Amino acid sequence: MSIRAPGRVLPSMFLTVLFSFGCALVAQDVHSNAMPETDFSKLHTYKWVAMEGASHPNQTVDAEIKQSVDSQLAAKGLTKTNDDKADMYVGYQIAVDQQKQWTGYGMGGGVRWGCGTATATSSTIDVGSLVVDMYDPSVKQLVWSGTVTKTMDPRSNQQKNQKNLHKAVAKLFKSYPPK
């Protein structure tokens, strides 16, 4: 089963290596949104579905992401199923964007004294995003969407990556179900 993410446009650089190159997430930003008037107390089961056009990492990282989300949804009282009659369909996608970071250093008297030195250096930082969407298949509409965005450090090891992934997903699901 495949679903289309309505109105979801991520950076053009979808990355299948968000975590597979050993990227640890350093700083994070979390957002979620829910469809008004949705009765989340009636949603008890979910099924994983592929999101049309979404980017996914390798099989190992895909399993880690799903396991982390499964853990959070189980803690919220939801049960995973393979049945097409699940109360919700869940899908995810990842993306990465590269941004310039400028660091400036200055020393000396500045304009008033007419002397001094200043330098500026730039570096590129990777910013990765994980988007988890939940759909109500009976009305074919998005009912909840959450995004966690973090800067990444490609030098970290796999255990640290997994720990950071679990922390990010736990923070993401603090807002589910919405109050």
Secondary structure by P-SEA (a helix, b strand, c coil): cccccccccccccccccccccbbbbccbbbbbbbccccccccccbbbbbbccccccccaaaaaaaaaaaaaaaaaaccccccccccccccccccbbbbbbbbbbbbbccccccccbbbbbbbbbbbbbbbbbbbbccccccccbbbbbbbbbcccccaaaaaaaaaaaaaaaacccccc
